[in-house]
Amino acid sequence: MAANSRLTVAVHILARMALAHGRGRDVVTSEQIAESVNTNPVVIRRSLGELRRAGLVEVRHGAGAGWWLAREPDAISLLDVHRAVEDEPLFGLHRAEPNQKCPVGAGIRPALRQAYGEAEEAALRALGRTTVGDVLRESLAGS
């Protein structure tokens, strides 16, 4: 099963926008961002729409059209980005009801809920400690 990359793409988008901001170019196009992410601009615009609804980016249409950060990169946590683009829990339980006549099937969901809940809380705390500015600095240091 492939991992969901929506958070990664959204963070990449914001880090690319932060790079432009740091270089004095606040407005970037979805095509410029798509080149960095190496994907179709439609994918980028879909993610930008989610980020806009969350108040993380703004858009201008018409002459000088493009996108820009609504907040400073160090004021946008990865938790903010996660909340903007993910609507599912990090860990999912069975889609169909397990066999309740089986001792494992009857008890697996409650057993996993606690472990998954604790793991998700830890992951969300970690995302809250890292900002888009942090990601950009680390990205530039590694290139």
N, C-alpha and C positions, 0 to 999 in steps of 0.2 A: 504494500500500500504506500503510495507516494505521500510525502509530507506536503502540507499546505504552505505555499510560499507567499501568500498575500501580505503578511506582516513584513517579510523581507523586502518585497518589492516596494511597499509603502515607505519603509525606512530608507531604502535606496533613493527613492524619489525625493524625500525630504532632505537627505544628505546632499544630493546634487543641487537642490535649490539653495541649501545653506552655503555650498561652495560658491555659487553665483552671487549670493548675497555678500559673502565675504570679499568677493572681488569687485564689488560695486555695481553688479548687475542684478537688480532685484527681480526683474521679470524674466521668466524662461518659458519656452513653449513646450508643449507635450512632445513634439518631435525631438527637441534637444534632449529632453529627459529620456525618451525612448531609445535614443542612440546610446546613452550611458547604460541603460538597463539591458539593452540589446533585445528589445521586444517591439511589438507593434504599438504605435501611439494610441490606438483604441484601448489597449490594456491599461496604459498610463492614464488616459482620461477617465476611465472607470474608477480607478483608484483615487485619482485627484478629486473626483466627485464625492467620494466617501470622506476624504480628508477635509474637503470644503464644508460638508455638512457638520463635521466635528469641530469646525472653527480653527483648523490648523493651517489652512491655506486660503488664499483669496484669488479671484480670477477677474480679468478685464477682457471684454470682448471688443471687437472693432480694431481701430488703429492702435498699434502698440499692444496687441492682445498678448496675453500670457498669464502665467501663474506666479504667485509669490507667497512667501511664508507670512502667516498672520501673526506669528510670535517669533521671538529670537530662538535660534536653534537650541540654546541651553535651557530654554523654558518649555521645550517639548520633550517629554519623556517617552520612552518606548512603550510604556503603559498607555499613554495617551493615544499613541499610534495603534496599538493593539485594540483598544476600545473602539477606535474609528473604523477599523477594517474587519474585525472578527466578531461574528455574532454567535459562535458556537463555543462550547467549553473546550479546553485543551485536550481533554481525554473523553472519549465517548464510550458509553456502555452499549450492550447489544442493541441492535435495531429491533429485533424481534424478542419476545419474551422467552427466556431459556426454559427448558423443561422443568417444571416445578415438582415433578415426581422424582427427579434426580437430586440427591443431596447437594451436589455442587451447583446444579442449575438453580436450585431454590435459594441458595445463600450467596451466590457470586456477586450479585448487584450490591447488596449492602456491604459486603466485604470490600469491594473495590471503591465504592463511593467515598469511604473515609480516606483510603490511601490516595485516590485521585484528588480529592479535595485538598488534602495537605500538600500534595505536589503542585497543584495549580496555585495555591496561595503563595508558595515559595517562588514559583516562576513569576508570578505577577509582582511580587515584592522586588525581585531582581530587575524586571523590566522598568519598574518605577525609579530605580537608582541610576539608570543609564539614560542619557539624553541624545538627541539627534546631533548636538554639538560634539558630544563624546565620540559618537560613531564617526563623524567626519574627521575629527582629529586622529583617531586610530587608523582610519582608512588612508589618510594622507601620510601618516608615519610609516605605513606598511608598503607604500607604493614606490 
